[in-house]
């Protein structure tokens, strides 16, 4: 009986589904059927900074308040992780300037304990007793200019160098009479035998930074991070550090939020520090009350326990109660100093805590923020970095970057943050992958003498007019874009010079600049059908460095990375396999037209 009932329900279900399918068919029959273009002409179009290809200025803002001793030690212990990533960049360590500042810029004209005068005045610092760097308060470690050398892409070993001390002199880095590098650099060879110009000796880079960044814990307790950063980078405040053609990385390390005061520094007024006074006690709570606004109204008169505040964010420029400079003032100023796409920002500080914080009483029975976290053995803890989070977020285009760009200072290990910074720099200076495979260049690996990534024919097996693995005739338009608005066309590199693949900087290049296609395995992800470009990288070779601010516009005809249709008898993705021969057509969840059985 159960079997009979089950069969009856099954028949009803089948009849119902059939009726629905028939209804759907009639409802759709009047619509024209859309068929994918099996070979769409995809255009890969992007621009990339040229002057800054290998130049990076890294500014560390390190809190020097008394509570920072443990955190400074953790930073110095983890700095080698950043250097390890940077040295692993293709082409070796970028051309770096590395500097350190503190957030201690005094308290205007007010007398605040520990905040005398103008503090460190956003000047670049180095620890007492450091013999390096020499001549400057920032590290310089760059490639020589105006010479050539060969670098093995796999081992990183250099040979055939024509570089001498003259290529490290200031004149070697001059464009129109202005040098991008300081005087006094000395030619050295790194561990791979590659020539470098440096302003330090007798120590490795990690040792130099460890001493330079050991700037003590006697600084002002009212930390003005954002004011110090923008002041350090403005005008000629720290001559020679900031280069027009370099990426700028700003990294803040602090256990307190920003308290960058408006002029004339009213927030530091100590004429009335009573709880009932206009400003209240001269303590960090002032930075909260007159720098942030929350869902709740601030209350100084806490009788005991704690009071919670939610939805806190920086006060706006038009807020009459704001005694701090608005965060937007600093982000806007930094964007005038450097184009936003040239800026990398990060911080190791107190978590933002979604804008939530708690206020309790300090040892003087005055209101103070409760720590949002504390590292092992740390009795002070860290305050929520709400203003700092807003500042960093303005320069984050990918939310995934926040995992390293805003790291808790209460962590016992900062390697993730510093490695993340290094990986971000690496992604910017190392590879400029085309976003699609190149039409006319279906297998860059085979063309460049590497193991082919496709099943396309090669050599004598090739037929005229059909795709060939070892042929690369990319259809690209490459132009230099100058800050003046001028646009200059760049042609392909001549095949009779270095096989059409000269180095990025070659003083003997027969033309001023040219481009060529190189295979780069980092542009060929084996887990993503060798995307994004099947290994194609557009390389622009030049006799000398381009003018500061130069960008290259690259537009190339491309083709789909995967098979578009699986029953059209066409090799849509030019990999030598078509229709059901192609694994793309056997991948579950692919195009609706992919009906091939899975192997």
KESE-249204 format. One line per field, with one value per residue (C-alpha): x, y, z; residue number from 0. Coordinates in nm, 4 decimals, always signed. Layout:
BEGIN
px = (X; ...)
py = (Y; ...)
pz = (Z; ...)
n = (NUM; ...)
This chain:
BEGIN
px = (+0.0000; +0.2831; +0.4533; +0.1348; +0.0864; +0.4511; +0.4146; +0.0975; +0.2730; +0.5679; +0.3398; +0.1713; +0.5108; +0.6316; +0.3106; +0.3400; +0.7026; +0.6240; +0.3372; +0.5589; +0.8338; +0.5829; +0.4467; +0.7975; +0.8741; +0.5675; +0.6412; +0.9955; +0.9351; +0.8766; +1.2103; +1.5122; +1.7722; +2.0991; +2.4115; +2.7528; +3.0081; +3.2533; +3.5521; +3.4819; +3.7552; +3.8273; +4.0185; +4.2641; +4.3139; +4.5048; +4.7613; +5.0622; +5.3028; +5.6397; +5.8761; +5.7992; +5.8420; +6.1212; +6.1240; +5.9560; +5.9732; +5.8739; +5.7909; +5.7439; +5.5644; +5.6621; +5.4965; +5.7545; +5.5237; +5.6240; +5.3771; +5.5393; +5.8552; +5.7216; +5.5563; +5.8726; +6.0674; +5.8116; +5.8320; +6.2110; +6.2055; +5.9611; +6.1214; +6.3258; +5.9948; +5.9298; +6.2823; +6.2554; +5.9476; +6.1018; +6.4237; +6.2167; +6.0692; +6.1612; +6.4629; +6.5696; +6.5195; +6.3446; +6.5107; +6.4174; +6.4288; +6.3325; +6.2680; +6.1343; +5.9439; +5.7570; +5.4127; +5.5705; +5.5381; +5.4865; +5.1731; +5.1898; +5.2681; +5.1099; +5.3043; +5.2260; +5.4503; +5.6590; +5.5497; +5.8020; +5.8597; +5.8025; +5.9025; +6.0649; +5.8966; +5.8225; +6.1913; +6.3410; +6.5088; +6.7621; +6.8435; +7.1244; +7.4614; +7.3764; +7.6692; +7.4343; +7.2889; +7.5695; +7.4959; +7.1176; +6.8641; +6.7050; +6.8239; +6.9103; +6.9547; +6.9126; +7.0434; +7.3139; +7.2081; +7.3528; +7.5148; +7.4058; +7.4285; +7.2666; +7.0436; +6.9449; +6.5656; +6.5649; +6.8603; +6.8777; +7.2551; +7.4056; +7.6962; +7.8513; +7.8183; +7.9515; +7.8694; +8.1307; +8.1309; +8.0492; +7.7085; +7.6312; +7.7233; +7.4467; +7.4873; +7.4033; +7.0484; +6.9926; +6.7157; +6.7229; +6.9730; +6.7707; +6.8875; +6.6471; +6.9177; +7.1478; +7.5225; +7.7643; +7.6284; +7.8790; +7.8825; +7.8427; +7.7562; +7.4708; +7.4658; +7.3815; +7.6605; +7.4201; +7.5411; +7.3746; +7.4276; +7.3957; +7.4451; +7.5393; +7.8286; +7.9468; +7.5910; +7.3089; +6.9841; +6.8008; +7.0675; +7.0670; +6.6892; +6.6892; +6.9226; +6.7621; +6.4099; +6.5096; +6.3990; +6.3038; +5.9904; +6.0234; +5.7865; +5.4716; +5.1639; +4.9395; +5.0230; +4.9645; +5.0282; +4.8530; +4.9929; +5.3432; +5.3068; +5.1823; +5.4298; +5.7188; +5.6239; +5.5349; +5.7599; +6.1254; +6.0756; +6.2917; +6.5041; +6.5788; +6.3539; +6.0444; +6.0977; +5.8522; +5.8734; +5.8361; +5.5535; +5.4931; +5.4268; +5.3155; +5.3035; +5.1902; +5.2704; +5.0976; +4.8858; +4.6895; +4.4529; +4.5409; +4.5079; +4.6248; +4.5186; +4.3819; +4.5885; +4.6436; +4.6250; +4.3309; +4.2886; +4.6155; +4.5050; +4.5935; +4.4447; +4.1537; +4.1968; +3.9069; +3.6436; +3.3900; +3.6069; +3.5337; +3.7920; +3.8141; +4.1340; +4.4447; +4.4308; +4.3658; +3.9913; +4.0027; +4.1048; +3.7917; +3.5458; +3.6631; +3.7758; +3.5035; +3.1252; +2.9254; +2.5640; +2.5740; +2.6698; +3.0066; +2.9949; +3.2978; +3.1208; +3.1516; +3.0783; +3.2119; +3.2251; +3.2234; +3.0074; +2.9815; +2.9745; +2.8770; +2.9035; +3.1976; +3.3683; +3.5767; +3.4114; +3.3637; +3.5325; +3.2076; +3.1495; +3.1789; +3.3028; +3.5878; +3.9299; +4.1184; +4.1937; +3.9452; +4.0813; +3.9742; +4.2175; +4.5083; +4.3865; +4.3264; +4.6669; +4.8451; +4.6686; +4.8139; +5.1612; +5.1260; +4.8619; +4.6308; +4.7277; +5.0888; +5.0097; +5.0201; +4.8992; +4.8864; +4.8887; +4.9594; +4.7394; +4.4389; +4.1505; +3.8772; +3.6212; +3.3502; +3.3537; +3.2615; +3.4526; +3.4233; +3.5090; +3.6188; +3.8279; +4.2068; +4.4325; +4.3387; +3.9657; +3.9361; +3.7561; +3.9749; +3.9207; +3.9382; +4.1854; +4.0282; +4.2977; +4.6251; +4.9252; +5.0588; +5.2405; +5.1181; +4.9474; +4.8523; +4.6749; +4.5705; +4.2989; +4.0647; +4.2244; +3.9113; +4.0643; +4.3611; +4.1235; +3.9440; +4.2759; +4.4073; +4.0742; +4.0860; +4.3834; +4.2503; +4.0934; +4.0627; +3.8921; +4.1025; +4.4036; +4.2597; +4.3647; +4.7243; +4.6804; +4.5008; +4.6581; +4.6076; +4.9076; +4.8147; +4.9314; +5.2498; +5.3695; +5.3587; +5.4911; +5.1519; +5.1287; +5.4844; +5.4678; +5.1369; +5.3026; +5.5847; +5.3463; +5.1543; +5.4751; +5.5765; +5.2477; +5.2945; +5.6582; +5.7045; +5.4492; +5.2069; +5.0013; +4.7662; +4.4088; +4.3354; +4.5367; +4.6782; +4.5278; +4.8074; +5.0165; +4.8291; +5.1192; +5.3781; +5.5567; +5.6272; +5.7211; +5.9786; +6.1288; +5.9462; +5.7251; +5.4112; +5.0831; +4.8659; +4.8245; +4.8798; +5.1222; +5.4773; +5.7497; +5.7013; +5.3651; +5.2145; +4.9804; +4.9614; +4.6789; +4.6185; +4.7297; +5.0808; +5.2278; +5.5693; +5.4412; +5.3669; +5.2285; +5.0343; +4.8052; +4.8760; +4.8814; +5.1345; +5.1800; +5.3608; +5.1345; +5.3153; +5.1882; +5.1758; +4.9072; +5.1465; +5.1064; +5.3991; +5.3595; +5.5905; +5.6702; +5.7629; +6.1270; +6.3402; +6.3862; +6.7506; +6.8459; +6.8722; +6.6206; +6.3543; +6.3712; +6.6017; +6.6269; +6.3925; +6.6827; +6.9386; +7.1584; +7.2524; +6.8938; +6.8782; +6.5547; +6.4482; +6.1872; +6.0085; +5.7824; +5.7869; +5.5942; +5.7632; +5.6452; +5.5986; +5.4746; +5.3134; +5.0708; +4.9796; +4.7947; +4.7735; +4.4652; +4.2877; +4.3370; +4.6744; +4.4991; +4.4851; +4.6944; +4.8386; +5.1701; +5.1793; +5.3469; +5.4050; +5.7552; +5.8589; +6.2340; +6.4007; +6.7412; +6.6936; +6.4363; +6.1252; +6.0216; +5.8566; +5.4822; +5.4956; +5.2316; +5.2039; +4.8695; +4.8480; +4.5589; +4.5689; +4.3287; +4.2615; +4.0568; +3.8602; +4.0547; +3.8174; +3.6153; +3.2986; +3.0872; +3.1218; +2.9495; +3.0535; +3.3610; +3.5768; +3.8747; +3.7422; +4.0277; +4.3140; +4.4600; +4.4603; +4.1498; +3.7933; +3.4497; +3.4401; +3.8152; +3.8666; +3.8472; +3.6633; +3.3588; +3.3672; +3.3806; +3.0667; +2.9024; +3.0413; +2.8507; +2.4959; +2.6166; +2.8799; +2.6972; +2.9930; +3.0142; +3.2762; +3.5748)
py = (+0.0000; +0.2383; +0.1550; +0.2326; +0.5664; +0.6581; +0.5813; +0.7902; +1.0911; +1.0426; +1.0536; +1.3683; +1.5312; +1.4426; +1.5749; +1.8985; +1.9550; +1.8789; +2.1274; +2.3955; +2.3330; +2.3574; +2.6824; +2.8220; +2.7222; +2.9071; +3.2102; +3.2335; +3.1353; +3.4889; +3.6184; +3.6031; +3.3605; +3.5275; +3.3547; +3.4440; +3.5791; +3.2879; +3.5134; +3.8585; +4.1170; +4.1919; +4.5116; +4.5214; +4.8860; +5.0230; +5.2807; +5.2352; +5.4736; +5.4592; +5.6832; +5.4970; +5.1442; +5.0629; +5.3633; +5.3463; +5.5960; +5.4304; +5.6503; +5.4900; +5.7005; +5.5430; +5.6513; +5.7567; +5.7850; +5.6025; +5.3163; +5.2083; +5.0251; +4.6738; +4.7610; +4.9246; +4.6094; +4.3931; +4.6198; +4.6023; +4.2239; +4.1931; +4.4416; +4.1658; +4.0170; +4.3317; +4.3295; +3.9618; +4.0285; +4.3355; +4.1515; +3.8741; +4.1149; +4.0365; +4.2512; +4.2549; +4.5155; +4.8259; +5.1665; +5.2572; +5.5569; +5.4561; +5.7161; +5.7346; +6.0142; +6.0451; +6.1972; +6.4373; +6.7879; +6.9608; +7.1390; +7.4723; +7.7429; +7.5671; +7.4127; +7.0410; +6.7943; +6.5913; +6.8075; +7.0894; +7.3255; +7.1767; +6.8254; +6.6335; +6.8697; +6.5887; +6.5700; +6.2378; +6.0701; +5.8043; +5.6457; +5.7831; +5.6237; +5.5025; +5.5205; +5.4689; +5.6042; +5.8380; +6.1946; +6.1706; +6.0689; +5.8252; +5.5093; +5.5209; +5.1871; +5.2145; +5.0847; +5.2901; +5.5082; +5.5245; +5.1795; +4.8251; +4.4760; +4.1384; +3.9682; +3.6027; +3.5972; +3.2665; +3.3056; +3.6850; +3.6660; +3.9642; +3.9721; +4.1832; +4.5063; +4.8256; +5.0285; +5.2348; +5.4881; +5.7578; +5.5939; +5.6575; +6.0249; +6.2823; +6.3899; +6.0387; +6.0824; +6.4320; +6.5266; +6.8834; +6.9757; +6.8335; +6.5158; +6.2693; +6.1334; +6.2871; +6.3272; +6.0920; +5.7536; +5.4706; +5.1805; +4.8359; +4.4866; +4.3076; +3.9376; +3.8475; +4.0541; +4.3243; +4.6863; +4.9186; +5.2794; +5.3173; +5.5675; +5.3060; +5.0662; +4.7927; +4.6763; +4.5162; +4.6984; +4.5300; +4.6320; +4.9902; +5.0198; +4.8547; +5.1219; +5.4077; +5.3230; +5.2911; +5.6477; +5.6034; +5.6432; +5.9941; +6.1671; +6.3727; +6.1847; +6.3848; +6.2065; +6.4097; +6.1351; +6.2826; +6.6315; +6.4850; +6.2683; +6.5459; +6.7975; +6.5546; +6.5151; +6.8763; +7.1190; +7.0848; +6.9837; +6.6731; +6.7513; +6.4648; +6.2036; +6.2302; +6.1667; +6.2806; +5.9495; +5.7147; +5.5284; +5.6530; +5.4071; +5.5556; +5.3195; +5.4310; +5.2412; +5.3689; +5.2578; +5.5871; +5.7466; +6.0651; +6.4002; +6.6445; +6.9805; +7.2829; +7.5981; +7.7640; +7.4375; +7.5299; +7.1655; +7.1931; +7.5025; +7.4387; +7.7525; +7.5545; +7.1784; +7.1175; +6.8612; +7.1426; +7.3614; +7.4198; +7.1606; +6.9437; +6.7844; +6.8076; +6.4448; +6.2223; +6.2381; +6.5850; +6.4253; +6.2105; +6.4761; +6.7392; +6.5092; +6.2442; +6.2425; +5.9336; +5.8225; +5.9317; +6.2728; +6.2810; +6.2744; +6.3638; +6.3061; +5.9324; +5.8208; +5.4707; +5.1807; +5.2532; +5.4196; +5.2844; +5.4891; +5.3609; +5.4813; +5.7100; +5.8884; +6.1997; +6.5380; +6.7237; +7.0473; +7.2379; +7.0976; +7.3898; +7.1555; +7.0187; +7.1188; +6.8721; +6.9078; +6.6955; +6.3691; +6.4780; +6.7695; +6.5251; +6.2823; +6.5689; +6.7201; +6.3898; +6.3508; +6.6834; +6.5655; +6.2359; +6.0917; +5.8543; +5.5531; +5.6133; +5.6000; +5.2923; +5.3401; +5.1108; +5.1130; +4.8939; +5.0490; +4.9936; +4.8207; +5.0478; +4.8326; +4.9448; +5.2901; +5.1608; +5.2503; +5.2510; +5.5301; +5.4670; +5.6476; +5.6759; +5.6924; +6.0564; +5.9747; +6.1571; +6.0127; +5.8111; +5.5582; +5.1952; +4.9837; +4.8048; +4.5377; +4.4600; +4.2529; +3.9882; +4.1589; +4.5063; +4.6908; +4.9969; +4.8451; +5.0369; +5.2907; +5.2409; +5.3921; +5.5545; +5.8585; +5.6518; +5.3936; +5.6661; +5.7960; +5.4550; +5.3526; +5.6506; +5.4923; +5.1354; +5.0348; +4.6645; +4.5794; +4.2643; +4.4894; +4.5930; +4.2537; +4.3802; +4.7563; +4.7968; +4.5517; +4.5358; +4.6645; +4.4143; +4.1268; +3.9647; +3.9393; +4.2136; +3.9959; +3.9805; +4.3590; +4.4122; +4.1230; +4.2647; +4.6020; +4.4304; +4.2297; +4.5466; +4.7197; +4.4064; +4.3976; +4.7588; +4.7538; +4.4013; +4.2908; +4.4706; +4.1825; +4.2387; +4.1680; +3.9227; +3.6957; +3.8866; +3.8393; +3.7364; +3.6102; +3.3022; +3.1345; +3.3820; +3.0993; +2.9109; +3.2344; +3.3123; +2.9628; +2.8292; +2.5219; +2.5840; +2.6440; +2.5442; +2.2591; +2.4908; +2.3816; +2.5153; +2.5654; +2.3678; +2.2411; +2.5895; +2.6772; +3.0221; +3.2332; +3.0065; +3.0498; +2.9306; +2.8841; +3.0349; +3.3406; +3.6624; +3.9511; +4.1417; +4.4221; +4.6884; +5.0657; +5.1897; +5.5577; +5.7718; +6.0253; +6.3265; +6.5603; +6.8358; +6.6422; +6.5439; +6.1920; +6.0094; +5.6814; +5.3943; +5.1378; +4.7712; +4.6975; +4.6181; +4.2433; +4.2851; +4.4210; +4.1677; +3.9478; +4.2129; +4.1816; +4.4524; +4.5285; +4.7880; +5.0332; +5.0020; +5.3050; +5.1431; +5.1001; +5.2099; +5.4023; +5.6206; +5.3704; +5.0640; +4.7831; +4.4065; +4.1065; +3.8978; +3.5776; +3.6132; +3.3126; +3.5479; +3.6486; +3.2831; +3.1368; +2.7584; +2.7430; +3.0020; +2.8736; +3.0520; +3.3859; +3.6717; +3.6910; +3.3435; +3.4897; +3.7991; +4.1040; +4.4260; +4.5542; +4.9090; +4.9416; +5.2824; +5.4393; +5.6393; +5.7087; +5.8881; +6.2290; +6.2352; +6.1780; +5.9874; +5.7177; +5.4598; +5.3917; +5.0350; +4.9122; +4.5635; +4.3439; +4.0259; +3.7078; +3.5053; +3.3131; +3.0149; +2.8448; +3.0471; +2.7877; +2.4129; +2.3087; +2.5645; +2.3812; +2.6868; +2.7144; +3.0277; +3.0641; +2.9775; +2.6967; +2.4280; +2.2564; +2.3153; +2.2264; +1.9107; +1.8542; +2.1596; +2.0988; +2.4319; +2.2604; +1.9872; +2.2187; +2.2089; +2.5452; +2.6852; +2.8527; +2.7255; +2.6071; +2.3855; +2.0544; +1.8226; +1.5202; +1.5438; +1.3128)
pz = (+0.0000; +0.0885; -0.2398; -0.4338; -0.2584; -0.3170; -0.6898; -0.7021; -0.5461; -0.7800; -1.0841; -0.9537; -0.8957; -1.2447; -1.3988; -1.1984; -1.2991; -1.6630; -1.6598; -1.5061; -1.7610; -2.0454; -1.9047; -1.8726; -2.2295; -2.3619; -2.1469; -2.2862; -2.6451; -2.7694; -2.6313; -2.8618; -2.7290; -2.6249; -2.7509; -2.6083; -2.8511; -2.8667; -2.9306; -2.7834; -2.8277; -2.4640; -2.3967; -2.1094; -2.0165; -1.7189; -1.6208; -1.3959; -1.2296; -1.4016; -1.2090; -0.8908; -1.0215; -0.7755; -0.5392; -0.1975; +0.0894; +0.4188; +0.7189; +1.0605; +1.3227; +1.6571; +1.9820; +2.2431; +2.5447; +2.8630; +2.8075; +2.4789; +2.5927; +2.5326; +2.2026; +2.0681; +2.1493; +1.9672; +1.6619; +1.6444; +1.6829; +1.3920; +1.1519; +0.9791; +0.8579; +0.6551; +0.5126; +0.4219; +0.2083; +0.0436; -0.0393; -0.1970; -0.4523; -0.8104; -0.8883; -0.5233; -0.2535; -0.3940; -0.3834; -0.0278; +0.1986; +0.5548; +0.8242; +1.1799; +1.3555; +1.6861; +1.7632; +2.0142; +1.8728; +2.2060; +2.3270; +2.1456; +2.4038; +2.7008; +2.9866; +2.9883; +3.1760; +2.9277; +2.6343; +2.6385; +2.3485; +2.0051; +2.1078; +1.8238; +1.5750; +1.3253; +1.2390; +1.1331; +1.4282; +1.5070; +1.8410; +2.0522; +1.9883; +1.6368; +1.3960; +1.1005; +0.8834; +0.7821; +0.6748; +0.7094; +0.9718; +0.7288; +0.5562; +0.1860; +0.0069; -0.3714; -0.7028; -0.8779; -1.1701; -1.5216; -1.5266; -1.6028; -1.4557; -1.5144; -1.2589; -1.2754; -1.2416; -1.0509; -0.8142; -0.7884; -0.8397; -1.0234; -1.2670; -1.5446; -1.3476; -1.5037; -1.1900; -1.0079; -0.7254; -0.9813; -1.0282; -0.6597; -0.6659; -0.6405; -1.0042; -1.1221; -0.9895; -1.1285; -1.3697; -1.4979; -1.2290; -0.9388; -0.7672; -0.6081; -0.3778; -0.1144; -0.1427; +0.0291; -0.0827; -0.1150; -0.3608; -0.2023; -0.3211; -0.1468; -0.0554; -0.4170; -0.5643; -0.6823; -0.6689; -0.4164; -0.3081; +0.0698; +0.3485; +0.6080; +0.6595; +0.8938; +0.9687; +0.7746; +0.7062; +0.9926; +1.2431; +1.1201; +1.1563; +1.4996; +1.6346; +1.4427; +1.5626; +1.9292; +2.0060; +2.3701; +2.5811; +2.7204; +2.4809; +2.5266; +2.6495; +2.4166; +2.0909; +1.7745; +1.5188; +1.2174; +1.2651; +1.2947; +0.9819; +0.7552; +0.8960; +0.8435; +0.4775; +0.3992; +0.2160; +0.3004; +0.6632; +0.6182; +0.3110; +0.0749; +0.2341; +0.0173; -0.3552; -0.6205; -0.8048; -0.5067; -0.3427; +0.0108; +0.2932; +0.6275; +0.9241; +1.2712; +1.5916; +1.9064; +2.2030; +2.2065; +1.9566; +1.7700; +1.9518; +1.6834; +1.8228; +1.6448; +1.6733; +1.9203; +2.1147; +2.3355; +2.4309; +2.6295; +2.8268; +3.1911; +3.3440; +3.4908; +3.5248; +3.7605; +3.6751; +3.6517; +3.4252; +3.0580; +2.9529; +3.2625; +3.3951; +3.1764; +3.0710; +2.7684; +2.8287; +2.6721; +2.3403; +2.3561; +2.4705; +2.2242; +1.9428; +1.9176; +1.9151; +2.0165; +2.0427; +2.4070; +2.5503; +2.7253; +3.1054; +3.3196; +3.6501; +3.6893; +4.0447; +4.0032; +3.7636; +3.3896; +3.1303; +2.7778; +2.4589; +2.1151; +1.7577; +1.8316; +1.5432; +1.4887; +1.5179; +1.1910; +1.0920; +1.1512; +1.5002; +1.7439; +2.0185; +1.8097; +1.9459; +1.7252; +1.3570; +1.1604; +1.0223; +0.6735; +0.6930; +0.7190; +0.4538; +0.2117; +0.2846; +0.2335; -0.1013; -0.2126; -0.1150; -0.3031; -0.5376; -0.3447; -0.5573; -0.4515; -0.0778; +0.1451; +0.5024; +0.8025; +1.1801; +1.4786; +1.7456; +1.9685; +1.7863; +1.6537; +1.8386; +1.5945; +1.7506; +2.0959; +2.4110; +2.7868; +3.0319; +3.3888; +3.6494; +3.6538; +3.9589; +4.0161; +4.0057; +3.6759; +3.3721; +3.1358; +2.8601; +2.9656; +2.7679; +2.4755; +2.4994; +2.6744; +2.5748; +2.8091; +3.0956; +2.9937; +3.2792; +3.0706; +2.7705; +2.4607; +2.3859; +2.0874; +1.7756; +1.6356; +1.4612; +1.3435; +1.1951; +0.9989; +0.8681; +0.7593; +0.6034; +0.3679; +0.1907; +0.1810; -0.1509; -0.0666; +0.2632; +0.2895; +0.3472; +0.6831; +0.8197; +0.8230; +0.7820; +1.1149; +1.3580; +1.7335; +1.9264; +2.1974; +1.9781; +2.0991; +1.7391; +1.4731; +1.1924; +1.0175; +0.9985; +0.8758; +0.6293; +0.5029; +0.4494; +0.2642; +0.0470; -0.0415; -0.1474; -0.3341; -0.5264; -0.6342; -0.7428; -0.8686; -1.1268; -1.3563; -1.4914; -1.7819; -1.6744; -1.9603; -2.1906; -2.4874; -2.8305; -3.0662; -2.7739; -2.6481; -2.4650; -2.3276; -2.1470; -2.4701; -2.6495; -2.3799; -2.3854; -2.0781; -2.0427; -2.2547; -2.0734; -2.3707; -2.6182; -2.9148; -3.1897; -3.1947; -3.4526; -3.7729; -3.6515; -3.6745; -3.9594; -4.1141; -3.9780; -3.6786; -3.3149; -3.2411; -2.8918; -2.9634; -3.1514; -2.9657; -3.1700; -2.9066; -3.0182; -2.7563; -2.7401; -2.4839; -2.4013; -2.1464; -1.9762; -1.8311; -1.5609; -1.8249; -2.0125; -2.2920; -2.4297; -2.5941; -2.7844; -2.6875; -2.9588; -2.9253; -2.8526; -3.1580; -3.2011; -3.3022; -2.9572; -2.6724; -2.8502; -2.8044; -2.4237; -2.2814; -1.9090; -1.7562; -1.7339; -2.0115; -2.0903; -2.4245; -2.5421; -2.9106; -2.8412; -2.5488; -2.4365; -2.5720; -2.4517; -2.4762; -2.3453; -2.0790; -1.9157; -1.5409; -1.3469; -1.0950; -1.3704; -1.4309; -1.1329; -1.1888; -0.9652; -1.1802; -1.5354; -1.5417; -1.4936; -1.5037; -1.8210; -1.8784; -1.7629; -1.9851; -1.8336; -2.0264; -1.9509; -2.0415; -2.0923; -2.0750; -2.1205; -1.8007; -1.5318; -1.6578; -1.5324; -1.1873; -1.2031; -1.5334; -1.5812; -1.8555; -2.0221; -2.1547; -2.3688; -2.5225; -2.7179; -2.5264; -2.5303; -2.2715; -2.0100; -2.0340; -2.3093; -2.3791; -2.5630; -2.5548; -2.8761; -3.1355; -3.2718; -3.1852; -2.9514; -2.7764; -2.5274; -2.7671; -2.5570; -2.8290; -2.6895; -2.8009; -2.6785; -2.4668; -2.5084; -2.2873; -1.9106; -1.8850; -2.0334; -1.7704; -1.4720; -1.2556; -1.2113; -1.5349; -1.8158; -1.8794; -2.2202; -2.0601; -2.0814; -2.1389; -1.9106; -1.6383; -1.6679)
n = (0; 1; 2; 3; 4; 5; 6; 7; 8; 9; 10; 11; 12; 13; 14; 15; 16; 17; 18; 19; 20; 21; 22; 23; 24; 25; 26; 27; 28; 29; 30; 31; 32; 33; 34; 35; 36; 37; 38; 39; 40; 41; 42; 43; 44; 45; 46; 47; 48; 49; 50; 51; 52; 53; 54; 55; 56; 57; 58; 59; 60; 61; 62; 63; 64; 65; 66; 67; 68; 69; 70; 71; 72; 73; 74; 75; 76; 77; 78; 79; 80; 81; 82; 83; 84; 85; 86; 87; 88; 89; 90; 91; 92; 93; 94; 95; 96; 97; 98; 99; 100; 101; 102; 103; 104; 105; 106; 107; 108; 109; 110; 111; 112; 113; 114; 115; 116; 117; 118; 119; 120; 121; 122; 123; 124; 125; 126; 127; 128; 129; 130; 131; 132; 133; 134; 135; 136; 137; 138; 139; 140; 141; 142; 143; 144; 145; 146; 147; 148; 149; 150; 151; 152; 153; 154; 155; 156; 157; 158; 159; 160; 161; 162; 163; 164; 165; 166; 167; 168; 169; 170; 171; 172; 173; 174; 175; 176; 177; 178; 179; 180; 181; 182; 183; 184; 185; 186; 187; 188; 189; 190; 191; 192; 193; 194; 195; 196; 197; 198; 199; 200; 201; 202; 203; 204; 205; 206; 207; 208; 209; 210; 211; 212; 213; 214; 215; 216; 217; 218; 219; 220; 221; 222; 223; 224; 225; 226; 227; 228; 229; 230; 231; 232; 233; 234; 235; 236; 237; 238; 239; 240; 241; 242; 243; 244; 245; 246; 247; 248; 249; 250; 251; 252; 253; 254; 255; 256; 257; 258; 259; 260; 261; 262; 263; 264; 265; 266; 267; 268; 269; 270; 271; 272; 273; 274; 275; 276; 277; 278; 279; 280; 281; 282; 283; 284; 285; 286; 287; 288; 289; 290; 291; 292; 293; 294; 295; 296; 297; 298; 299; 300; 301; 302; 303; 304; 305; 306; 307; 308; 309; 310; 311; 312; 313; 314; 315; 316; 317; 318; 319; 320; 321; 322; 323; 324; 325; 326; 327; 328; 329; 330; 331; 332; 333; 334; 335; 336; 337; 338; 339; 340; 341; 342; 343; 344; 345; 346; 347; 348; 349; 350; 351; 352; 353; 354; 355; 356; 357; 358; 359; 360; 361; 362; 363; 364; 365; 366; 367; 368; 369; 370; 371; 372; 373; 374; 375; 376; 377; 378; 379; 380; 381; 382; 383; 384; 385; 386; 387; 388; 389; 390; 391; 392; 393; 394; 395; 396; 397; 398; 399; 400; 401; 402; 403; 404; 405; 406; 407; 408; 409; 410; 411; 412; 413; 414; 415; 416; 417; 418; 419; 420; 421; 422; 423; 424; 425; 426; 427; 428; 429; 430; 431; 432; 433; 434; 435; 436; 437; 438; 439; 440; 441; 442; 443; 444; 445; 446; 447; 448; 449; 450; 451; 452; 453; 454; 455; 456; 457; 458; 459; 460; 461; 462; 463; 464; 465; 466; 467; 468; 469; 470; 471; 472; 473; 474; 475; 476; 477; 478; 479; 480; 481; 482; 483; 484; 485; 486; 487; 488; 489; 490; 491; 492; 493; 494; 495; 496; 497; 498; 499; 500; 501; 502; 503; 504; 505; 506; 507; 508; 509; 510; 511; 512; 513; 514; 515; 516; 517; 518; 519; 520; 521; 522; 523; 524; 525; 526; 527; 528; 529; 530; 531; 532; 533; 534; 535; 536; 537; 538; 539; 540; 541; 542; 543; 544; 545; 546; 547; 548; 549; 550; 551; 552; 553; 554; 555; 556; 557; 558; 559; 560; 561; 562; 563; 564; 565; 566; 567; 568; 569; 570; 571; 572; 573; 574; 575; 576; 577; 578; 579; 580; 581; 582; 583; 584; 585; 586; 587; 588; 589; 590; 591; 592; 593; 594; 595; 596; 597; 598)
